[in-house]
């Protein structure tokens, strides 16, 4: 990925952006071999933020705001500390080493945390979401799972059917619709 972005005919080094800089579009730091993010804590991204396929263990120095989605997949994340607090569209942290979702965003339009080491969903935002995917973790219940969600996927965990039924009832009470996609995802990977 390019190390520089060009805006209004001016070239900016993504590792040395001015304070309160506004990125008009996406900011892509994927596949750069990063072990930590550059200092972006005052930067505003009006598109998507990509920092996937690196070697990050934390999200410290994440942008102050992101107007679309945040992709931090395929890193070595052990904590979500430093994460941007509100992600309007999708927050994706699959294929990391997370054991907890604490310190993550307080709001997101969708959450993908599959293929981690999660034992609990404590820390997941409880706002309405389009999708929630926690497949292939170490979960044995859906406590703290969001219930105002359109699509949920959770196969590859050790969740008893009784807990699944309880969760489905709660979701359908709040959404007013049966979660057929949830039942189908239980038996597929």
C-alpha positions in Angstrom: 0.0 0.0 0.0 1.2 3.5 -0.7 2.8 5.4 2.2 1.5 8.7 0.9 -2.0 10.1 0.2 -2.7 13.0 -2.1 -5.4 15.5 -1.3 -5.9 18.9 -3.1 -2.7 18.3 -5.0 -0.6 17.9 -1.8 1.2 14.7 -0.9 1.0 13.7 2.8 3.0 11.0 4.6 0.5 8.7 6.4 3.0 8.2 9.1 3.3 12.0 9.8 -0.1 13.5 9.2 -0.8 17.0 10.7 -3.0 17.2 13.8 -6.7 17.1 13.1 -6.1 16.1 9.5 -9.2 15.0 7.5 -8.8 12.1 5.1 -11.4 12.5 2.4 -12.0 8.9 1.6 -10.4 5.7 2.8 -7.1 5.4 4.8 -5.4 2.1 4.0 -2.5 0.8 6.1 -3.0 -2.8 5.4 -0.2 -5.2 4.5 2.5 -2.8 5.8 4.1 -5.0 8.4 3.1 -2.6 11.2 3.6 -3.6 14.8 1.9 -0.4 15.9 -0.3 2.2 14.3 1.2 5.6 13.5 -0.2 8.4 15.7 -3.7 9.0 14.1 -5.5 9.8 17.4 -6.5 13.3 16.1 -7.1 12.2 12.4 -10.6 12.1 11.0 -11.3 9.5 8.2 -14.4 10.2 6.1 -14.3 6.7 4.6 -13.1 3.3 5.7 -10.0 2.6 7.8 -7.9 -0.4 7.0 -5.1 -1.7 9.2 -5.6 -5.4 8.4 -2.9 -8.0 7.6 -0.2 -6.5 9.9 1.3 -7.5 13.2 -0.7 -5.2 15.5 -1.3 -6.3 19.1 -3.3 -3.2 20.0 -5.3 -0.5 18.3 -3.7 2.4 20.2 -3.4 5.5 18.0 -6.5 4.7 16.0 -8.2 7.6 14.2 -10.4 9.9 16.3 -13.3 9.3 14.0 -14.2 7.0 11.1 -17.3 7.6 9.0 -17.6 4.1 7.5 -16.0 0.8 8.6 -12.9 -0.2 10.6 -11.0 -3.3 9.4 -8.3 -4.8 11.7 -8.5 -8.4 10.6 -5.5 -10.8 10.5 -3.3 -9.1 13.0 -2.1 -10.4 16.4 -4.5 -8.3 18.4 -4.7 -9.2 22.1 -6.6 -6.0 23.1 -8.9 -3.5 21.5 -7.5 -0.7 23.7 -7.2 2.5 21.7 -10.0 1.7 19.3 -12.1 4.4 17.7 -15.2 4.7 19.9 -17.9 4.9 17.2 -17.9 2.9 14.0 -21.1 3.7 11.9 -20.9 0.7 9.6 -18.7 -2.4 10.3 -16.1 -3.2 12.9 -14.1 -6.3 11.8 -11.4 -7.9 14.0 -11.5 -11.5 12.8 -8.5 -13.8 12.8 -6.7 -12.3 15.8 -5.9 -13.5 19.3 -8.5 -11.6 21.3 -9.8 -13.1 24.5 -12.1 -10.2 25.3 -14.0 -7.5 23.5 -13.6 -5.0 26.3 -12.2 -1.6 25.3 -13.7 -2.0 21.8 -16.1 0.5 20.2 -19.1 1.6 22.2 -21.2 1.8 19.0 -21.0 0.0 15.6 -23.3 -0.9 12.8 -22.0 -4.5 12.6 -19.4 -6.6 14.5 -17.2 -9.4 13.1 -15.1 -11.1 15.8 -14.9 -14.6 14.5 -11.8 -16.8 14.7 -10.4 -15.4 17.9 -10.0 -16.9 21.4 -13.1 -15.4 23.0 -14.6 -17.0 26.1 -17.1 -14.2 26.6 -18.8 -11.4 24.6 -18.5 -8.9 27.5 -17.8 -5.5 26.0 -19.8 -5.9 22.8 -22.0 -2.8 22.1 -25.7 -3.2 22.6 -26.9 -0.9 19.9 -28.9 -2.1 16.9 -26.7 -3.9 14.3 -27.0 -5.3 10.9 -24.8 -8.3 11.6 -22.9 -10.0 14.4 -20.5 -12.8 13.7 -18.7 -14.6 16.6 -18.0 -18.0 14.9 -15.1 -20.2 15.8 -14.3 -18.9 19.3 -14.4 -20.6 22.7 -17.8 -19.4 23.7 -20.2 -21.6 25.7 -23.0 -19.1 25.9 -24.3 -16.0 24.2 -24.4 -13.8 27.3 -23.8 -10.2 26.3 -24.5 -10.9 22.6 -26.4 -8.1 21.0 -30.1 -8.8 20.6 -31.1 -6.0 18.2 -29.4 -7.6 15.3 -30.6 -8.7 11.8 -28.1 -11.6 11.2 -26.1 -13.5 13.8 -23.6 -16.2 13.2 -22.0 -18.3 16.0 -21.2 -21.8 14.8 -17.9 -23.3 15.8 -18.4 -22.6 19.5 -19.6 -24.9 22.3 -22.9 -23.2 23.0 -25.6 -25.6 24.2 -28.8 -25.7 22.1 -30.8 -24.5 25.2 -28.7 -21.3 25.3 -29.2 -20.8 21.5 -33.0 -21.1 21.9 -33.0 -18.6 24.7 -31.0 -16.1 22.6 -33.2 -16.6 19.6 -36.3 -15.9 21.6 -34.8 -12.7 23.0 -33.7 -11.5 19.5 -37.2 -12.2 18.0 -38.8 -10.3 20.9 -36.8 -7.2 20.1 -36.7 -7.4 16.3 -40.2 -8.9 15.7 -38.8 -11.5 13.3 -37.6 -15.1 13.6 -33.9 -15.5 13.1 -33.9 -18.2 10.4 -30.4 -17.3 9.4 -29.2 -18.0 12.9 -30.6 -21.5 12.9 -29.0 -22.2 9.5 -25.6 -20.9 10.6 -25.5 -23.1 13.7 -25.0 -26.1 11.5 -22.6 -24.6 8.9 -19.2 -23.1 8.9 
